[in-house]
Amino acid sequence: MKYLVGIDGGTQSTKVVIFDLLGNIVCQARQALQPMHMPKPGVAEHPNDDLWQSLRVACARVMQEFPHDPKDILGVGLCTIRCCRAELDATGRLTSPVLSWMDERLSRPYEATNTATHFVTTSSGYITHRLTGQFRDTAANYEGPWPIDKDNGCWSKDPEVLTHFNIPREQLFELCDPGDILGQITAEAAAETGLLEGLPVVATANDKAVEALGSGLRNDQTALLSLGTYIGGMVCGDTNKTDARSFFANMAAIPGQYLYECQGIRHGMGTISWFVSLLGQEFAETLAQKGEKAEEILGKEATAILPGSDGLVCLPEWLAPTDQPYKRGVMLGFHGGHTRAHIFRALLEATAMSMHNNFRAMCDELDLELQALLVSGGGSQSDLMMQILADVTGIPTRRNQLTDAAALGAAICTAVALEQYSSYTDAIEAMVKPGDEFNPDPRNTDFYRRLNQEVFATIGGQTDPILSRSHELFEQTTNS
């Protein structure tokens, strides 16, 4: 038996998984990242060299746990968080902390502020160099402020585009396709990670695209909902649509293909983590002593509550978009009988209705009729969340046996690149294993349809003017 390493570098942790060629997990390790450095609004940086250090620790741990001969590992698939920016010196080391996708500077053209910066790249470009010594990167991880030609997977040759994004061509990495060999593990990287020197490192794509591959998303009648720190929704596409109103074309992990991605939720399942943190240290310690998880306890409590959370409705705007800085999370309809379980359920319902509306806008524009919803990410482990999604959308909702799909997607890319499978289709069929399916309750679907149309969808229009004025007031107070 041979094995593959899948790396999933996320916003909150780095996960390294070793799979066999049938997609079974042999061993895995996760290393939490340090808290994001956010000293003022609009700034979000990964402190120190945290992306590399977390990967180094997770790799070393998983290799220590690997029960077989390391020489039976064929290769490494590298997947990291998208929409980040790393500035490197001529040797490939950071000249400043990596900017998170939440940093407002990434919504603007590049501004050179450090004379030591020799290269400007993504998180995957930086980690590729640390692993292989090469200045190469996957073209499919350049979402956002980059002069990328998504039609051809190469740097734009348009002088106006290059001028707009303001990154000198000589500071950009060499691009390659998903499935290409980026390089081999160097002696230095081997000493730090425990991975064998000379092991090939395979390019994948941006984390959402790799997650779609690892989830087995293959047709445009099925949508994927990714319940991560950022919640995204996507369907398969075949062209780079540049004139879309309600979605954007994202380069897929299969060369030449695309994913059409609707509007997402920026704080995503991080809102649940935020709520759990409000319950206090004593609550967390009590659960830890019992070996229980807060989300599981809250899910059990919230399951007993009827749809609609007894009149409590939320807007999941816990992280405002750059062009609408006044946006805030909203909870309406409290009364004295509401409990933590009502709040928990209301947050899940708001997530489901918000993404249902985003999917609907995209599918209406594409003239698609969804037949099924595939759900991945940590939030998909919740039976309550899965049932709410089925009831809100009115279509069958399914999760796979492996809900953290990005590492598996990275392994699939590696398997195809190293000719263990003749095609991505063959690799998906062998390595992705379907899990539980949840069917909608027609009574609940009808209720959520009315709640969405008559209440939820109208809240933003009522609260935006209030929140906008509030934002202006606090901005004036802060700056005075």
C-alpha positions as CSV (number, residue, x, y, z in Angstrom):
1,M,0.0,0.0,0.0
2,K,1.2,3.5,-0.8
3,Y,0.2,6.8,0.9
4,L,-0.4,10.5,0.2
5,V,0.0,13.5,2.4
6,G,-2.7,16.2,2.2
7,I,-2.0,19.6,3.7
8,D,-4.9,21.9,4.5
9,G,-3.7,25.3,5.8
10,G,-6.6,27.3,7.1
11,T,-7.4,30.5,8.8
12,Q,-7.5,29.0,12.3
13,S,-5.3,25.9,12.1
14,T,-3.1,23.8,9.8
15,K,-4.2,20.2,9.3
16,V,-2.0,17.5,7.8
17,V,-3.5,14.1,6.9
18,I,-1.9,11.0,5.5
19,F,-4.3,8.9,3.3
20,D,-4.1,5.6,1.6
21,L,-5.0,5.4,-2.1
22,L,-8.6,4.7,-1.3
23,G,-9.1,7.9,0.7
24,N,-8.9,6.3,4.1
25,I,-7.2,8.4,6.8
26,V,-4.1,6.7,8.2
27,C,-3.2,9.4,10.7
28,Q,-3.6,13.2,11.0
29,A,-2.5,16.1,13.1
30,R,-3.8,19.6,13.5
31,Q,-1.9,22.6,14.9
32,A,-3.9,25.7,15.9
33,L,-2.6,29.1,14.6
34,Q,-2.0,32.0,16.9
35,P,-4.8,34.5,17.4
36,M,-5.0,36.9,14.4
37,H,-3.1,40.1,15.0
38,M,-5.8,42.8,14.6
39,P,-4.5,46.0,16.3
40,K,-7.0,48.2,14.6
41,P,-10.0,48.0,12.2
42,G,-9.1,46.8,8.8
43,V,-5.8,45.1,9.8
44,A,-5.6,41.3,10.1
45,E,-2.2,39.6,10.1
46,H,-0.9,36.2,10.8
47,P,1.6,36.9,13.6
48,N,5.3,36.1,13.3
49,D,5.9,33.1,10.9
50,D,2.8,31.3,12.1
51,L,1.7,29.7,8.8
52,W,5.0,27.9,8.4
53,Q,5.5,27.1,12.1
54,S,2.0,25.5,12.4
55,L,2.7,23.4,9.3
56,R,6.1,22.4,10.6
57,V,4.6,21.2,13.9
58,A,1.7,19.4,12.3
59,C,3.9,17.6,9.8
60,A,6.4,16.5,12.4
61,R,3.6,15.2,14.6
62,V,1.8,13.3,11.9
63,M,5.1,11.7,10.7
64,Q,5.8,10.5,14.2
65,E,2.4,8.8,14.3
66,F,2.6,7.3,10.8
67,P,2.7,3.5,11.4
68,H,4.3,2.5,8.1
69,D,7.5,3.0,6.2
70,P,7.9,6.7,5.3
71,K,9.3,5.5,2.0
72,D,5.8,4.3,1.0
73,I,4.6,7.9,1.0
74,L,4.4,9.0,-2.7
75,G,4.0,12.7,-2.4
76,V,2.5,15.8,-0.8
77,G,-0.5,17.9,-1.9
78,L,-0.4,21.5,-0.8
79,C,-3.5,23.5,-0.1
80,T,-3.6,26.8,1.8
81,I,-6.1,29.6,2.6
82,R,-6.8,31.9,-0.3
83,C,-6.7,35.7,-0.6
84,C,-3.7,36.1,1.6
85,R,-0.5,38.0,0.7
86,A,3.1,37.3,1.7
87,E,6.0,39.5,1.1
88,L,9.4,37.8,0.9
89,D,13.0,38.8,0.6
90,A,15.4,37.5,-2.0
91,T,16.0,34.3,0.0
92,G,12.3,33.6,0.3
93,R,11.8,34.6,4.0
94,L,9.0,36.9,5.2
95,T,9.7,40.6,5.3
96,S,6.5,41.3,7.2
97,P,3.6,39.2,8.6
98,V,1.3,37.5,6.1
99,L,-1.9,39.5,5.5
100,S,-5.1,37.5,6.1
101,W,-8.0,37.5,3.7
102,M,-9.7,39.7,6.3
103,D,-7.2,42.5,5.9
104,E,-8.6,45.6,4.1
105,R,-5.3,46.2,2.3
106,L,-6.1,43.2,0.1
107,S,-9.0,45.0,-1.3
108,R,-6.7,47.6,-2.8
109,P,-3.8,47.5,-5.3
110,Y,-0.5,46.5,-3.8
111,E,1.5,49.3,-2.0
112,A,5.2,48.7,-1.7
113,T,6.3,49.8,1.8
114,N,9.3,47.6,2.6
115,T,12.5,47.9,0.5
116,A,13.6,44.4,1.6
117,T,10.6,42.8,-0.3
118,H,11.8,41.0,-3.4
119,F,8.8,38.7,-4.0
120,V,5.0,39.1,-3.5
121,T,3.0,35.9,-3.4
122,T,0.2,34.0,-1.8
123,S,0.2,31.8,1.3
124,S,0.7,28.7,-1.0
125,G,3.6,30.4,-2.8
126,Y,5.3,31.1,0.5
127,I,4.8,27.6,1.9
128,T,5.9,26.1,-1.5
129,H,9.2,27.9,-1.2
130,R,9.7,26.8,2.4
131,L,9.1,23.2,1.4
132,T,10.9,23.0,-1.9
133,G,13.1,26.1,-2.3
134,Q,11.3,26.9,-5.6
135,F,9.7,30.2,-6.4
136,R,6.6,28.6,-8.0
137,D,2.9,28.6,-7.2
138,T,-0.4,27.3,-8.4
139,A,-2.2,29.8,-10.7
140,A,-5.5,28.7,-9.1
141,N,-4.8,30.4,-5.7
142,Y,-4.7,34.0,-7.1
143,E,-8.1,35.3,-6.1
144,G,-8.4,39.0,-5.4
145,P,-5.9,41.8,-6.1
146,W,-3.6,40.0,-8.5
147,P,-2.9,40.6,-12.3
148,I,-4.0,37.1,-13.1
149,D,-5.4,35.9,-16.5
150,K,-7.9,33.4,-15.3
151,D,-8.8,32.3,-18.9
152,N,-5.3,30.9,-19.4
153,G,-3.9,30.4,-15.9
154,C,-1.0,32.9,-16.4
155,W,0.0,36.4,-15.5
156,S,-1.8,39.1,-17.5
157,K,0.1,40.7,-20.4
158,D,-2.3,43.7,-20.4
159,P,-0.2,46.8,-19.4
160,E,-3.3,48.4,-17.8
161,V,-4.0,45.4,-15.6
162,L,-0.3,45.3,-14.5
163,T,-0.3,49.0,-13.7
164,H,-3.6,48.7,-11.8
165,F,-2.5,46.0,-9.5
166,N,0.9,47.6,-9.1
167,I,3.0,44.5,-8.5
168,P,6.2,44.5,-10.6
169,R,6.3,41.4,-12.9
170,E,9.7,40.4,-11.6
171,Q,8.3,40.1,-8.1
172,L,5.7,37.5,-9.0
173,F,6.3,33.8,-8.8
174,E,6.3,31.4,-11.7
175,L,2.8,29.9,-12.2
176,C,1.8,26.3,-12.8
177,D,-1.4,24.4,-13.1
178,P,-3.1,22.3,-10.4
179,G,-1.6,18.8,-10.5
180,D,1.8,20.0,-11.5
181,I,4.9,19.2,-9.5
182,L,6.0,22.3,-7.6
183,G,9.3,20.8,-6.5
184,Q,10.7,18.4,-4.0
185,I,11.1,18.5,-0.2
186,T,14.5,20.0,0.6
187,A,16.9,18.7,3.2
188,E,16.2,21.8,5.3
189,A,12.4,21.3,5.1
190,A,12.8,17.5,5.8
191,A,14.7,18.2,9.0
192,E,12.0,20.6,10.2
193,T,8.9,18.7,9.1
194,G,9.9,15.0,9.2
195,L,8.8,14.6,5.6
196,L,11.4,12.7,3.5
197,E,13.8,14.7,1.4
198,G,13.1,14.5,-2.3
199,L,9.3,13.9,-1.8
200,P,7.4,15.6,-4.7
201,V,5.1,18.5,-3.7
202,V,2.0,18.8,-5.9
203,A,0.2,22.1,-6.7
204,T,-3.5,22.2,-6.0
205,A,-5.7,25.4,-6.0
206,N,-7.3,27.8,-3.5
207,D,-8.7,26.1,-0.4
208,K,-12.4,26.3,-1.5
209,A,-11.7,24.8,-4.9
210,V,-9.7,22.0,-3.3
211,E,-12.5,21.4,-0.8
212,A,-14.9,21.1,-3.7
213,L,-12.7,18.5,-5.3
214,G,-12.3,16.6,-2.0
215,S,-16.1,16.7,-1.6
216,G,-16.7,15.1,-5.0
217,L,-18.5,18.1,-6.5
218,R,-18.9,17.2,-10.2
219,N,-22.2,18.5,-11.7
220,D,-24.1,21.8,-11.9
221,Q,-27.3,20.3,-10.4
222,T,-25.5,19.9,-7.0
223,A,-24.2,22.8,-5.0
224,L,-21.5,22.7,-2.4
225,L,-21.8,24.6,0.8
226,S,-18.6,25.0,2.7
227,L,-19.2,25.7,6.4
228,G,-15.8,27.1,7.4
229,T,-14.5,30.3,9.0
230,Y,-15.6,31.8,5.7
231,I,-18.9,30.2,4.4
232,G,-18.9,29.8,0.7
233,G,-21.3,28.2,-1.8
234,M,-20.4,27.0,-5.3
235,V,-21.5,25.0,-8.4
236,C,-19.4,23.6,-11.2
237,G,-18.6,25.8,-14.2
238,D,-16.8,25.5,-17.5
239,T,-15.9,29.1,-18.5
240,N,-14.5,32.2,-16.8
241,K,-17.6,34.3,-16.6
242,T,-16.5,37.9,-16.0
243,D,-19.9,39.7,-16.3
244,A,-21.8,37.9,-13.5
245,R,-23.8,40.0,-11.0
246,S,-24.4,37.5,-8.2
247,F,-21.3,35.3,-8.3
248,F,-17.7,35.1,-9.5
249,A,-15.7,32.5,-11.4
250,N,-13.1,30.8,-9.3
251,M,-10.4,28.6,-10.9
252,A,-11.0,24.9,-9.9
253,A,-8.6,22.3,-8.7
254,I,-9.0,20.5,-12.0
255,P,-7.1,22.4,-14.8
256,G,-9.3,24.3,-17.2
257,Q,-12.4,24.1,-15.1
258,Y,-14.1,26.7,-12.9
259,L,-16.4,27.0,-9.9
260,Y,-19.1,29.6,-9.8
261,E,-19.1,31.0,-6.3
262,C,-22.0,33.0,-4.8
263,Q,-21.8,35.6,-2.1
264,G,-20.7,34.1,1.2
265,I,-20.6,34.9,4.9
266,R,-17.4,36.5,6.0
267,H,-17.3,35.5,9.6
268,G,-19.0,32.2,8.9
269,M,-18.9,29.5,11.5
270,G,-16.6,31.7,13.4
271,T,-19.8,33.3,14.7
272,I,-20.6,30.0,16.4
273,S,-17.1,30.0,18.0
274,W,-17.7,33.6,19.1
275,F,-21.0,32.6,20.8
276,V,-19.5,29.6,22.5
277,S,-16.7,31.9,23.9
278,L,-19.4,34.1,25.5
279,L,-20.6,31.2,27.6
280,G,-17.5,31.5,29.7
281,Q,-14.5,29.6,30.9
282,E,-16.5,27.6,33.5
283,F,-18.8,26.2,30.8
284,A,-15.8,25.2,28.7
285,E,-14.0,23.6,31.6
286,T,-17.1,21.6,32.6
287,L,-17.5,20.2,29.1
288,A,-13.8,19.4,28.9
289,Q,-14.0,17.4,32.1
290,K,-16.9,15.4,30.6
291,G,-15.2,15.0,27.3
292,E,-18.0,16.9,25.5
293,K,-18.0,19.7,22.9
294,A,-20.0,22.9,23.3
295,E,-21.4,22.7,19.8
296,E,-22.8,19.2,20.5
297,I,-24.4,20.2,23.7
298,L,-26.0,23.3,22.2
299,G,-27.1,21.3,19.2
300,K,-29.0,18.8,21.4
301,E,-30.6,21.7,23.3
302,A,-31.6,23.5,20.1
303,T,-33.0,20.4,18.5
304,A,-35.9,20.6,21.0
305,I,-36.8,24.1,19.8
306,L,-39.3,24.6,17.0
307,P,-38.2,26.2,13.7
308,G,-38.0,30.0,14.0
309,S,-36.4,30.0,17.5
310,D,-39.6,31.4,19.1
311,G,-39.3,34.6,17.1
312,L,-35.6,35.2,17.4
313,V,-34.1,36.2,14.0
314,C,-30.5,37.0,13.2
315,L,-28.5,38.6,10.4
316,P,-25.0,36.9,10.2
317,E,-22.9,40.0,9.5
318,W,-20.3,39.6,12.2
319,L,-17.5,40.8,9.8
320,A,-18.4,43.7,7.6
321,P,-17.4,43.7,3.9
322,T,-14.8,46.3,3.0
323,D,-17.3,48.3,0.8
324,Q,-19.9,48.3,3.6
325,P,-18.0,48.9,6.8
326,Y,-21.2,49.8,8.7
327,K,-22.6,46.2,8.5
328,R,-23.0,44.5,11.9
329,G,-24.6,41.3,13.2
330,V,-28.2,41.7,14.2
331,M,-30.5,39.8,16.6
332,L,-34.1,40.7,16.7
333,G,-37.0,39.5,18.8
334,F,-35.7,38.7,22.2
335,H,-37.9,37.9,25.2
336,G,-37.3,36.7,28.7
337,G,-37.9,33.1,27.8
338,H,-35.1,32.8,25.3
339,T,-32.1,30.6,26.2
340,R,-28.7,30.0,24.8
341,A,-30.2,27.2,22.7
342,H,-32.6,29.7,21.0
343,I,-29.6,32.0,20.1
344,F,-27.6,29.0,18.8
345,R,-30.5,27.8,16.6
346,A,-31.2,31.3,15.4
347,L,-27.6,31.7,14.3
348,L,-27.8,28.4,12.3
349,E,-31.1,29.4,10.8
350,A,-29.7,32.8,9.7
351,T,-26.7,31.1,8.1
352,A,-29.0,28.7,6.2
353,M,-31.4,31.3,5.0
354,S,-28.6,33.7,4.0
355,M,-26.8,31.1,1.9
356,H,-30.1,29.8,0.4
357,N,-30.8,33.3,-0.8
358,N,-27.2,33.7,-2.2
359,F,-27.5,30.3,-4.0
360,R,-30.9,31.3,-5.4
361,A,-29.5,34.5,-6.8
362,M,-26.7,32.7,-8.5
363,C,-28.8,29.9,-9.8
364,D,-31.4,32.3,-11.2
365,E,-28.7,34.1,-13.1
366,L,-27.3,30.8,-14.4
367,D,-30.7,29.3,-15.1
368,L,-30.0,26.3,-12.9
369,E,-32.3,24.3,-10.8
370,L,-30.5,22.6,-7.9
371,Q,-31.4,19.0,-7.1
372,A,-29.1,18.4,-4.1
373,L,-26.9,20.2,-1.6
374,L,-23.5,18.8,-0.6
375,V,-22.2,20.2,2.7
376,S,-18.6,20.2,3.9
377,G,-16.5,21.7,6.7
378,G,-16.8,21.5,10.5
379,G,-20.3,22.7,10.6
380,S,-21.6,19.8,8.5
381,Q,-20.9,17.5,11.5
382,S,-24.0,18.9,13.1
383,D,-27.2,16.9,12.5
384,L,-29.2,19.9,13.4
385,M,-27.4,22.2,10.9
386,M,-27.8,19.6,8.2
387,Q,-31.6,19.3,8.8
388,I,-32.1,23.0,9.0
389,L,-30.3,23.3,5.6
390,A,-32.5,20.7,4.1
391,D,-35.7,22.3,5.4
392,V,-34.7,25.8,4.4
393,T,-33.6,24.9,0.8
394,G,-36.3,22.2,0.3
395,I,-33.8,19.8,-1.3
396,P,-31.9,16.7,-0.1
397,T,-28.8,17.7,1.8
398,R,-25.8,15.3,2.1
399,R,-22.4,15.2,3.8
400,N,-19.6,12.9,3.1
401,Q,-17.9,10.5,5.6
402,L,-15.0,12.9,5.7
403,T,-16.3,16.4,6.3
404,D,-12.9,18.2,6.3
405,A,-12.5,17.8,2.5
406,A,-9.6,20.1,1.6
407,A,-6.9,17.7,2.8
408,L,-8.5,14.9,0.8
409,G,-8.8,17.2,-2.3
410,A,-5.0,17.8,-2.0
411,A,-4.4,14.1,-1.8
412,I,-6.6,13.5,-4.9
413,C,-4.6,16.1,-6.9
414,T,-1.4,14.3,-5.8
415,A,-2.8,10.9,-6.7
416,V,-3.6,12.0,-10.2
417,A,-0.3,13.9,-10.6
418,L,1.7,10.8,-9.7
419,E,-0.4,8.6,-12.0
420,Q,-2.0,6.5,-9.3
421,Y,-5.3,7.3,-11.1
422,S,-5.8,8.0,-14.8
423,S,-8.3,10.9,-14.2
424,Y,-9.8,13.0,-11.5
425,T,-13.1,11.2,-12.0
426,D,-11.5,7.9,-11.2
427,A,-9.8,9.3,-8.2
428,I,-13.0,10.9,-6.8
429,E,-14.9,7.7,-7.3
430,A,-12.3,5.7,-5.4
431,M,-11.4,8.2,-2.6
432,V,-14.6,10.2,-1.8
433,K,-17.1,8.3,0.4
434,P,-20.7,9.6,0.6
435,G,-22.2,9.9,4.1
436,D,-25.5,10.8,5.6
437,E,-28.4,12.4,3.7
438,F,-31.1,14.6,5.2
439,N,-34.4,15.1,3.5
440,P,-36.6,18.2,4.0
441,D,-39.7,18.2,6.1
442,P,-42.4,19.9,3.9
443,R,-44.0,21.6,6.9
444,N,-40.7,23.1,8.0
445,T,-39.8,24.1,4.4
446,D,-43.1,26.0,4.1
447,F,-42.5,27.8,7.4
448,Y,-38.9,28.8,6.5
449,R,-40.1,30.0,3.1
450,R,-42.5,32.4,4.8
451,L,-40.0,33.4,7.5
452,N,-37.4,34.1,4.9
453,Q,-39.6,36.1,2.5
454,E,-41.7,38.0,5.0
455,V,-39.1,38.6,7.7
456,F,-35.5,37.6,7.2
457,A,-35.0,39.0,3.7
458,T,-36.5,42.4,4.8
459,I,-34.4,43.0,7.9
460,G,-31.3,44.4,6.1
461,G,-33.3,47.1,4.4
462,Q,-34.6,48.3,7.7
463,T,-31.4,48.0,9.8
464,D,-28.8,49.3,7.2
465,P,-29.7,53.0,7.5
466,I,-29.6,52.7,11.3
467,L,-26.3,50.8,11.3
468,S,-24.8,53.3,8.8
469,R,-25.6,56.2,11.0
470,S,-24.3,54.4,14.0
471,H,-21.1,53.7,12.2
472,E,-20.7,57.3,11.3
473,L,-21.3,58.4,14.9
474,F,-18.7,56.0,16.3
475,E,-16.2,56.9,13.6
476,Q,-16.6,60.6,14.5
477,T,-16.2,59.8,18.2
478,T,-13.1,57.6,17.7
479,N,-11.4,60.2,15.5
480,S,-12.2,63.2,17.6
